[in-house]
Amino acid sequence: MTRYSAIALILLAACPAGAAEKTVERTFTVSPGGSLTVDADSASVRVAGGTTNHVTVRMTARGSEEDLASMKFDAVQKDDAVTVTMRRGKEGWFKWRSWNGEGNIEVLVPERFGIRVHTAGGSVKLTDIIGPVSLHTSGGDIVAKNVSGNVEARTSGGGITADTIRGEVDASTSGGDVRLLHVNGKISGRTSGGSVHCSLEGSNRGISASTSGGSIQLILPRSITADIEATTSGGEFDSELPVAMTQRQDGHVKGSINGGGQRIDASTSGGGISLRAAD
């Protein structure tokens, strides 16, 4: 038997002629330690952890009645894994590309849960999760806050913010700024069209920051130990931390901090590189 505690399906007419709204709500009983997978063609996604033993899903899309009728709305459970799908029908692929509607997916999960999100056209926001997190979008910003677990974030058309992360962070975008803040773990941030701003808490487990179109700022504990290599073609290198340099010429700096340790690599073609001491 399907383990739904609530199922609602509502189809309402919207104000513009020929437009409609479709909403699907479902709730599943699960145990902490399970997983959520979200797969969407064009939807903004919000996931939040809480003190609950349920996964509560709300999917909403607005568009023409014909477009909505061809969409697949689905949320299914297998053991403690829940998969949420919002996809266009195969026959509507070319029509969907010119669709002016919008889709939204909101999910509440137990805080101890693994999360995988993939959407081809929308923003992704995630908060308050204990577990591994993978967030992918082809057309929007990504925000992840208060996560205990490794975070992977990928977007081709927006910025990335990860704040208060206890685990590794691997973030990459082709079109925005990368802000990896209050990270207690290994840090990797890459962008082709913005700046990179990282702040480390705890010990250095390795830091890599690169951009082709902006500046790099790293905020580091004064007690950090590191070997550093920094390269800039469009700015200067400066540091509030003492760097024992073995090389400094033509925008290329190599050296160590507090005797050396895990590597810090910073590279930019369009700005400066600065190291700041955490207060």
Secondary structure, 3 states (H helix, E strand, C coil): CCCEEEEEEEEEECCCCCEEEEEEEEEEECCCCCEEEEEECCCEEEEEEECCCEEEEEEEEEEEHHHHHHCEEEEEEECCEEEEEEECCHHHHHHHHCCCCEEEEEEEEECECEEEEEECCCCEEEEEEECCEEEEECCCCEEEEEEECCEEEEECCCCEEEEEEECCEEEEECCCCEEEEEECCCEEEEECCCCEEEEECCCCCCEEEEECCCCEEEEECCCCCEEEEEEECCCCEEECCCEEEEEEECCEEEEEECCCCCEEEEEECCCCEEEEECC
